[in-house]
């Protein structure tokens, strides 16, 4: 008969738990598969970026003759040539103006609409919400021709005719806002639903108005979600190409995506490839810096709904 002394309690507690046959091998294979996929995906996304950065510091002779990772020196004149000769500087400023108008306006209107849809129950709530969701599946190409005539007709408005119309930064920013609202409302509605109701009720009991509740209580609590969707909107507005092509025809009013496309076409005939890559790096740096600065907030905003 087995006694207690032969199997002390410490050995029983410290003994590893037996696993079912094949579980450890399956987990190892799954982790290996996930790691391999992430490694391949990282190389696919990182190598073209590194190639563009390295090529922007080469001469045209080095770009055509040397290996892509070989770098003889840092030729900063490529960036100066792209900024001035290729007019990338003007396109960069135009994009900054449009993004500074469109992104804050998208965030303000989207947050207000999402908060009302998430926290208040009223007739037609679901209809309005699913109307925004339906906007996610609407192809932008189907609206280009009607959109062109609508924006052109705004030139005839009595008060805002001089500010709106074709080749207007304000008109382009408002179009960006309209096409960004569905995803912004869809994302923020789910985020506002995760916020605690008890805090909102306590603020109402203390005499806070609905207007003050939104701007002073709920909006600061939704900061991770606002930063996440704000970054998505910055990327989308900064890289937008189709809408500016339709609405911005004057050379001095083009945005950066249009300028890079024109630069790619013109430099393809001239052979000034390093200036083209310098322009690409100039376009990449702002969004890359913004993402690096707000990386933690973006991750917190994307996982907040899951953790709660």
C-alpha positions as CSV (number, residue, x, y, z in Angstrom):
1,X,0.0,0.0,0.0
2,X,1.3,3.5,-0.9
3,X,1.9,5.8,2.1
4,X,1.8,9.6,2.2
5,X,5.5,9.6,2.9
6,X,6.3,8.0,-0.4
7,X,4.6,10.7,-2.4
8,X,5.0,14.0,-0.5
9,X,2.5,16.8,-1.1
10,X,5.3,19.0,-2.6
11,X,6.0,16.5,-5.3
12,X,2.4,16.1,-6.2
13,X,1.9,19.9,-6.5
14,X,5.1,20.5,-8.4
15,X,4.7,17.6,-10.8
16,X,3.8,18.9,-14.3
17,X,0.3,18.3,-15.5
18,X,0.1,15.7,-18.2
19,X,-1.0,16.9,-21.6
20,X,-3.1,15.1,-24.0
21,X,-1.1,13.4,-26.7
22,X,-0.3,15.6,-29.7
23,X,-1.4,18.9,-28.1
24,X,2.1,20.2,-27.7
25,X,3.1,19.3,-31.3
26,X,-0.1,21.0,-32.6
27,X,0.6,24.2,-30.7
28,X,4.2,24.3,-31.9
29,X,3.2,23.7,-35.5
30,X,0.5,26.5,-35.3
31,X,3.0,28.9,-33.7
32,X,5.6,28.0,-36.4
33,X,3.0,28.6,-39.1
34,X,2.0,31.9,-37.7
35,X,5.5,33.1,-37.2
36,X,6.5,32.1,-40.7
37,X,3.5,33.9,-42.2
38,X,4.3,37.1,-40.2
39,X,7.9,36.9,-41.2
40,X,7.0,36.6,-44.9
41,X,4.4,39.4,-44.6
42,X,7.0,41.6,-42.8
43,X,9.5,41.1,-45.6
44,X,7.0,41.8,-48.3
45,X,6.0,45.1,-46.7
46,X,9.4,46.2,-45.5
47,X,11.7,45.4,-48.4
48,X,10.0,47.7,-50.9
49,X,10.1,50.5,-48.3
50,X,13.8,49.9,-47.7
51,X,14.4,49.8,-51.5
52,X,12.7,53.1,-52.0
53,X,14.6,54.8,-49.2
54,X,18.0,53.4,-50.3
55,X,17.3,54.3,-53.9
56,X,16.4,57.9,-53.0
57,X,20.0,58.5,-51.8
58,X,21.7,57.1,-55.0
59,X,22.7,58.6,-58.2
60,X,20.9,57.5,-61.4
61,X,24.0,55.6,-62.5
62,X,24.2,53.8,-59.2
63,X,20.5,53.0,-59.3
64,X,20.8,51.3,-62.7
65,X,24.1,49.6,-62.2
66,X,24.6,48.7,-58.5
67,X,22.7,46.2,-56.3
68,X,19.7,47.8,-54.6
69,X,21.3,47.5,-51.1
70,X,24.6,49.0,-52.1
71,X,24.9,52.7,-51.3
72,X,27.9,54.7,-52.3
73,X,26.9,57.9,-50.6
74,X,24.0,60.1,-49.4
75,X,22.9,62.3,-52.3
76,X,20.6,64.8,-50.6
77,X,20.3,66.8,-53.8
78,X,17.7,64.2,-55.0
79,X,15.3,65.5,-52.4
80,X,16.0,69.1,-53.3
81,X,15.4,68.3,-57.0
82,X,12.2,66.5,-56.3
83,X,10.9,69.3,-54.0
84,X,11.6,72.2,-56.4
85,X,12.0,70.9,-60.0
86,X,9.3,68.3,-59.8
87,X,7.1,70.7,-57.7
88,X,6.6,68.1,-54.9
89,X,6.9,70.9,-52.4
90,X,3.7,72.6,-53.7
91,X,1.8,69.3,-53.8
92,X,3.0,68.5,-50.3
93,X,1.6,71.8,-49.0
94,X,-1.7,71.3,-50.8
95,X,-2.1,67.9,-49.2
96,X,-1.4,69.3,-45.8
97,X,-4.0,72.0,-46.2
98,X,-6.7,69.5,-47.3
99,X,-5.8,67.0,-44.5
100,X,-5.9,69.7,-41.8
101,X,-9.4,70.7,-42.9
102,X,-10.9,67.2,-43.6
103,X,-9.5,65.1,-40.7
104,X,-10.7,67.3,-37.8
105,X,-14.0,67.9,-39.4
106,X,-14.4,64.1,-40.0
107,X,-13.5,63.3,-36.5
108,X,-15.9,65.9,-35.0
109,X,-18.9,65.0,-37.1
110,X,-18.2,61.3,-37.0
111,X,-17.8,61.2,-33.2
112,X,-21.0,63.2,-32.6
113,X,-23.0,60.9,-34.9
114,X,-21.5,57.8,-33.4
115,X,-22.1,58.9,-29.8
116,X,-25.8,59.6,-30.5
117,X,-26.3,56.3,-32.3
118,X,-24.5,54.3,-29.6
119,X,-25.8,55.9,-26.4
120,X,-29.3,57.1,-27.2
121,X,-32.3,55.1,-28.3
122,X,-34.8,56.9,-30.6
123,X,-37.0,55.9,-33.5
124,X,-34.9,55.4,-36.6
125,X,-31.7,54.8,-34.8
126,X,-31.0,51.5,-36.5
127,X,-32.0,52.8,-39.9
128,X,-29.5,55.7,-39.7
129,X,-26.8,53.3,-38.4
130,X,-27.3,50.8,-41.2
131,X,-27.4,53.7,-43.6
132,X,-23.9,54.5,-42.6
133,X,-22.9,50.9,-42.8
134,X,-24.3,50.7,-46.3
135,X,-22.0,53.5,-47.3
136,X,-19.0,51.2,-46.7
137,X,-20.0,49.0,-49.6
138,X,-20.8,51.9,-52.0
139,X,-18.0,52.1,-54.7
140,X,-16.6,55.6,-55.1
141,X,-16.2,55.1,-58.8
142,X,-20.0,55.1,-59.2
143,X,-20.2,58.6,-57.7
144,X,-17.5,60.3,-59.7
145,X,-19.6,61.7,-62.5
146,X,-22.5,63.0,-60.3
147,X,-20.0,64.2,-57.7
148,X,-18.2,66.3,-60.4
149,X,-21.4,68.1,-61.4
150,X,-22.5,68.6,-57.8
151,X,-19.2,70.2,-56.9
152,X,-19.2,72.3,-60.0
153,X,-22.7,73.6,-59.3
154,X,-21.6,74.8,-55.9
155,X,-19.8,77.6,-57.6
156,X,-23.3,79.2,-58.2
157,X,-24.1,79.4,-54.5
158,X,-24.7,83.1,-53.3
159,X,-22.3,83.2,-50.3
160,X,-20.0,80.2,-50.5
161,X,-19.6,80.2,-54.3
162,X,-16.1,81.7,-54.1
163,X,-14.9,79.1,-51.6
164,X,-16.4,76.0,-53.2
165,X,-16.4,74.6,-56.6
166,X,-13.8,72.8,-58.7
167,X,-10.1,73.3,-57.8
168,X,-11.1,74.3,-54.2
169,X,-9.3,72.9,-51.2
170,X,-12.5,73.3,-49.1
171,X,-14.6,71.4,-51.6
172,X,-12.1,68.5,-51.8
173,X,-11.9,68.4,-48.0
174,X,-15.7,68.2,-47.7
175,X,-15.8,65.4,-50.2
176,X,-13.2,63.6,-48.1
177,X,-15.4,64.1,-45.0
178,X,-18.4,62.6,-46.8
179,X,-16.6,59.5,-48.0
180,X,-14.9,59.0,-44.6
181,X,-18.0,59.3,-42.5
182,X,-19.3,55.7,-42.9
183,X,-16.2,54.0,-41.6
184,X,-15.7,56.6,-38.9
185,X,-19.2,56.2,-37.6
186,X,-19.1,52.4,-37.8
187,X,-15.8,52.3,-35.8
188,X,-16.7,54.8,-33.2
189,X,-20.2,53.5,-32.6
190,X,-18.8,50.2,-31.5
191,X,-16.2,52.0,-29.3
192,X,-18.7,54.3,-27.6
193,X,-20.8,51.2,-26.7
194,X,-17.9,49.8,-24.7
195,X,-17.6,52.9,-22.4
196,X,-19.2,52.5,-18.9
197,X,-22.7,53.8,-18.5
198,X,-22.3,54.5,-14.8
199,X,-19.9,57.4,-15.4
200,X,-22.4,59.0,-17.8
201,X,-25.2,58.5,-15.4
202,X,-23.2,60.0,-12.6
203,X,-22.4,63.1,-14.7
204,X,-26.1,63.6,-15.5
205,X,-27.0,63.3,-11.9
206,X,-24.4,66.0,-11.0
207,X,-26.1,68.4,-13.4
208,X,-24.0,67.9,-16.5
209,X,-25.8,68.7,-19.8
210,X,-25.8,66.3,-22.7
211,X,-23.6,68.7,-24.6
212,X,-21.1,68.8,-21.7
213,X,-21.4,65.1,-21.1
214,X,-20.2,64.4,-24.7
215,X,-17.3,66.9,-24.8
216,X,-16.2,66.8,-21.2
217,X,-16.7,63.2,-20.2
218,X,-17.3,60.8,-23.1
219,X,-15.0,62.3,-25.7
220,X,-11.9,62.2,-23.4
221,X,-12.7,58.6,-22.5
222,X,-12.9,57.7,-26.2
223,X,-9.4,59.0,-26.8
224,X,-7.8,55.7,-27.9
225,X,-10.6,55.0,-30.4
226,X,-10.4,58.6,-31.7
227,X,-6.6,58.3,-32.2
228,X,-7.0,55.0,-34.1
229,X,-9.7,56.2,-36.5
230,X,-8.0,59.5,-36.8
231,X,-4.8,57.8,-38.1
232,X,-6.9,55.7,-40.5
233,X,-8.4,58.9,-41.8
234,X,-5.1,60.7,-42.1
235,X,-3.7,57.7,-44.2
236,X,-6.8,57.6,-46.4
237,X,-7.0,61.4,-47.0
238,X,-3.2,61.7,-47.5
239,X,-3.1,58.9,-50.1
240,X,-6.3,59.7,-51.9
241,X,-5.9,59.8,-55.7
242,X,-9.2,59.2,-57.5
243,X,-11.2,62.1,-56.0
244,X,-8.5,64.8,-56.5
245,X,-8.1,63.6,-60.1
246,X,-11.8,64.4,-60.7
247,X,-12.0,67.6,-58.7
248,X,-8.6,69.2,-58.9
249,X,-7.4,70.0,-62.5
250,X,-5.3,73.1,-62.1
251,X,-1.5,72.3,-61.8
252,X,-1.0,74.4,-58.7
253,X,-3.9,72.9,-56.9
254,X,-2.9,69.2,-57.3
255,X,-2.3,67.1,-54.1
256,X,0.6,64.9,-53.4
257,X,-0.8,61.7,-54.9
258,X,-1.4,63.5,-58.2
259,X,2.0,65.0,-58.1
260,X,3.7,61.6,-57.6
261,X,1.7,60.1,-60.5
262,X,2.8,63.0,-62.7
263,X,6.3,62.7,-61.5
264,X,6.4,58.9,-62.2
265,X,5.1,59.5,-65.8
266,X,7.6,62.3,-66.6
267,X,10.6,60.8,-64.9
268,X,10.0,57.5,-66.7
269,X,10.9,59.3,-69.9
270,X,13.7,61.5,-68.5
271,X,15.3,58.7,-66.5
272,X,15.6,60.6,-63.3
273,X,14.6,57.7,-61.1
274,X,16.2,58.8,-57.9
275,X,14.2,62.0,-57.9
276,X,11.1,59.9,-58.2
277,X,12.1,57.8,-55.2
278,X,13.0,60.9,-53.2
279,X,9.4,62.1,-53.9
280,X,8.0,58.8,-52.6
281,X,10.1,59.1,-49.4
282,X,8.8,62.6,-48.9
283,X,5.3,61.3,-49.2
284,X,6.0,58.4,-46.8
285,X,7.7,60.3,-44.0
286,X,4.7,62.2,-42.6
287,X,2.4,59.2,-42.2
288,X,5.2,57.0,-41.0
289,X,6.1,59.5,-38.3
290,X,2.5,59.9,-37.2
291,X,2.1,56.1,-36.9
292,X,5.3,55.8,-34.9
293,X,4.2,58.5,-32.5
294,X,0.7,57.1,-31.9
295,X,1.5,53.4,-32.2
296,X,0.5,52.5,-28.6
297,X,-2.7,54.5,-28.7
298,X,-3.7,52.8,-32.0
299,X,-3.2,49.4,-30.5
300,X,-5.1,50.3,-27.4
301,X,-8.0,51.7,-29.5
302,X,-8.2,48.6,-31.7
303,X,-8.2,46.1,-28.8
304,X,-10.4,48.1,-26.4
305,X,-13.6,46.6,-27.6
306,X,-12.2,43.1,-27.4
307,X,-10.8,43.5,-23.9
308,X,-14.0,45.0,-22.5
